[in-house]
Amino acid sequence: MAPKVVLVTGVSRYLGGQLAAALATDPRIERVVGLDSVRPSSELLPASSRVEFVRADIRNPLIAKVISSAEVDTVVHMNIGTSPGTAGGRTSMKELNVIGTMQLLAACQKADTVRRLVVKSTTTVYGSSSRDPALFTEEMDARAVRSSGYAKDSVEIEGYVRGFSRRRPEVSLALLRFTNFIGPTIDSMLTRYFSMPLVPTVLGFDARVQMLHEQDALEVLRLATVGSYNGTVNVGGEGVLLLSQAIRRAGQIPVSVPAPLVASLGGLLRQTGIADFSPEQLRFLNFGRVVDTTRLNDDFGYRPRFTTAEAFADFCAHQRPVIDPARIRGIERRLLRAATLNRIQEPVDA
Amino acid sequence: MPEARVIPMPAPPQAEPTPESSTAEAEWDQRLAQALAFLRRRLTGEYEVDEFGFDEDFTDRVYLPALRPLYKSWFRVETFGMHNIPDTGGALVVANHSGTVPMDGLMTALAVHDEHPARRRLRLLGADLVFKLPLVGSIARKTGNTLACNADAERLLETGELVGVYPEGFKGVGKPFADRYKLQRFGRGGFVSAAIRTGVPIIPCSIVGAEEIYPMIGNLKGLARVLGVPYLPVTPTFPLLGPLGLIPLPSKWLIEFGEPIPTAHLGPAAADDPMLVFNLTDEIRETIQQSLYSLLMQRGSVFS
C-alpha cells in the first residue's frame, strides 16, 4: 500500500530534494513534507512542486508536532552529514547526525500514525581494512574498529534505528546501506575526488571501489518509500573499478602519496578549502570496500541500471579530462607507424 | 559401418611463402603493437577487473611473464598429476607451505596456468599481512588472490573458480630449515568446511623444492615483533650479503597434484560436524606428507 503522507528529512541536499520531488509526482501520495534547516535551492525543489517545505532542525521538538499534525505515515531519514566541512565542524556534524536521529526517532515513536521508516545509511559501517573480506554481506560486521567520524556516526545511527525498531515492531523499516554515489549532477565525496586535476592516491595501494549512479540511488530510495521491503539492504552498482583505473578512465593524473603523509595532506587540503576529506575517507582510499548486492537484486527486487563502470563512465562524460584518451591513442598510432615503418597502420585491440 | 563422407580438405594457409627474415619482422611488429596497446590500456584504464580486483590483462602480460624465467630456468619446476585438476568447476587445492618467502604460491599458480590443458587460474588465499603491505597487497589482488577467510573462499568456489590454500600459514612458511618437509598443524580446518559447504573436491598438492630457496637458520624474533611481522629470517646469505641474500637458492622443484577427494556426497550440513572436518583435515595432511616423502626420494639431490 502506497503511503499517504511522507516526511523527507534533509530535503535541501541533492538526493533528498530529488526524492521529495519524485514522490510529489506520485498521485497516490497525498502530501510530501520536506524538512531541512536550510531552504533548498529553487532548481533542486522548484516552487511549482507540491512538496511542502518546513524549515526546521530535526533536533527541534517542533518536529514531533510536524509529524502529528500532518499525520505522517512514512518517514524517510536522509539528514545524515558525511563530512565535517559541510556540517560546520565535526562536533556539530556529530550533533546533527546522532542527536538529530535520536530526536527524530523519539518523535516517530510518539506518533501513532507512523508505520514506515526508511533510513539512508551507508556501507561505511563495514569499515575499510586489510582484513576485510572481498565483499561484505548484510550480516557481516566491520573487521576494524571505527574510531570516529562519519563511519562511527553511521554505526550509532543504525544502533538507534534498531532500537526504535524493537520498541515499535509494527513500523516496517528499510535500512539502506549505500555505496559511494557518482553521476553527472550529484556532489559526493567521489565526484569531488575525481574532479581534482591531480588525484592523490596512497602509494602501493589500489583500492577496489564500488559506485552507485545517482539515478539508481534515487530509484532505490523511491521504491523503498512506496514499497514494503523490511530489513537491511546493501545498495551498490555491479562490479568494481580499481582506484587507479578509475582515475585513468576519468583522464586525470594520479599522484601517489606515501601512507604516513596521507593524513597531513588531507588536513592541508581541508584547510586550503581544495577538498574536504575525513580520515576514514582517506582510509577508504587504501583498501576500498565492496558489498554483495544479492539481497538488493533478489529480495528488494531492484537491479541497478548502471554498473559501477557504466555509472563512472556517465560521470566522466560530463567531466573535462586532463588527458584525453583520444590523444593517447593518437600518440600510440604515431609511435606504431614510426617503429614498424608503416607496416602496421592502426593500434591493435585485445 | 557408417557411410563414407566427403571431408573437405582444410584450406591451405593463406600466407604467401615468405623469407624467414620478414616473418620474424612481422612477429616483432605484432609484439610491439601488442605492447603499445597494453601501455595505452594502462594509461586509459580500459581493462576489466572482477569483484576481487583480479586484473587478467596485467597478470598475463606482466606478472606471469616475469615469473616464467624463475619457474623454467631457476627452479626447473616439474609437475605431476595435473590431470587431477578438473577442466571446469570449483575445486580446492591444498598445499604445503614453505620457503620463508611464499614463492611456492606463485610457482603453483604459474604451473597450473601454463601446464593445465584448460590453462586454469589458481586463486590463492593469502594471510591478512599480505594485503596490509603496500605494493605486495595490491599486486596480490590484481593477480587474482584474496584474503584467507571462509566468505571469500566460498564465494570463489561457488562461482566455479579453482582456489589454492596453504593451511599451515606462517607456521609453515616461516619454519626453521631443520624442520623442512615436516608439515605443521593445518590451521583450524576452515578450508575443509569451505569445500564441504560448496561441495567441491579437495586436491592435495605437495611441493618439494621451496624449502631450500631461503634456508632459515635463525629468526630475529625481537626485531620481528617490533616490525609487526610474524618472523624475520636469517639465512646463510641474508642479511650477511645484503640484497644479494634476497636471491633464492636454485633448488630443484617438484609439484604433485594428488587424487581429488570428493566432498559433494557429504552435503553442506557436514561442514558443521567438527569431528568429520578434523578427520578429513588429518587425512589430507597425511596424504600430502606421504607424497612429500616419495617426491623427495624421487628428486635425489637438492640442486639436481
Contacts between the chains, C-beta under 8 A, distances in Angstrom:
chain1	res1	chain2	res2	distance
A	130	B	128	5.5
A	130	B	131	4.2
A	130	B	132	3.9
A	130	B	137	6.5
A	130	B	147	7.9
A	131	B	128	4.6
A	131	B	131	7.6
A	131	B	147	6.9
A	132	B	147	7.2
A	133	B	147	6.3
A	133	B	149	5.2
A	133	B	151	4.1
A	133	B	152	5.2
A	134	B	51	6.2
A	134	B	52	4.8
A	134	B	53	7.7
A	134	B	146	5.0
A	134	B	147	7.0
A	134	B	151	7.6
A	134	B	152	4.9
A	134	B	155	6.7
A	135	B	51	6.0
A	135	B	151	7.5
A	135	B	152	8.0
A	135	B	155	6.6
A	137	B	151	7.5
A	140	B	151	7.3
A	202	B	134	7.7
A	203	B	134	6.2
A	204	B	133	7.7
A	204	B	134	2.5
A	204	B	135	4.1
A	204	B	137	7.6
A	204	B	138	6.4
A	205	B	134	6.0
A	205	B	137	6.9
A	205	B	138	5.6
A	206	B	53	7.5
A	206	B	138	4.2
A	206	B	141	7.3
A	206	B	142	7.2
A	208	B	49	7.5
A	208	B	51	7.7
A	208	B	52	7.9
A	208	B	53	4.7
A	208	B	141	7.3
A	239	B	50	7.9
A	239	B	51	6.8
A	240	B	49	6.3
A	240	B	50	7.8
A	240	B	51	5.8
A	240	B	53	6.8
A	241	B	45	7.7
A	241	B	49	7.2
A	242	B	49	5.7
A	242	B	53	6.3
A	242	B	55	7.2
A	242	B	142	7.7
A	244	B	45	7.6
A	245	B	45	4.1
A	245	B	47	7.0
A	245	B	49	6.9
A	246	B	45	6.7
A	247	B	45	7.4
A	248	B	42	7.4
A	248	B	43	6.2
A	248	B	44	5.7
A	248	B	45	3.3
A	249	B	44	6.8
A	249	B	45	3.8
A	249	B	46	7.5
A	251	B	44	7.9
A	259	B	134	6.7
A	287	B	131	7.8
A	290	B	51	6.1
A	323	B	43	7.5
A	325	B	44	4.5
A	325	B	46	7.8
A	328	B	40	5.6
A	328	B	43	5.3
A	328	B	44	5.8
A	329	B	40	6.5
A	332	B	36	5.1
A	332	B	37	7.3
A	332	B	39	7.5
A	332	B	40	4.9
A	335	B	36	6.1
A	336	B	32	7.0
A	336	B	33	5.9
A	336	B	36	5.6
A	339	B	32	5.7
A	340	B	29	4.5
A	340	B	32	6.4
A	340	B	33	7.4
A	343	B	25	7.7
A	343	B	26	7.5
A	343	B	29	5.4
A	344	B	29	5.4
A	344	B	30	7.9
A	344	B	32	7.9
A	344	B	33	5.3
A	347	B	33	6.9
A	347	B	36	6.6
A	347	B	37	5.6
A	347	B	40	6.7
A	348	B	30	7.8
A	348	B	33	4.6
A	348	B	34	6.2
A	348	B	37	4.9
A	349	B	37	6.7
A	350	B	37	6.7
A	350	B	41	7.4
A	350	B	57	7.3
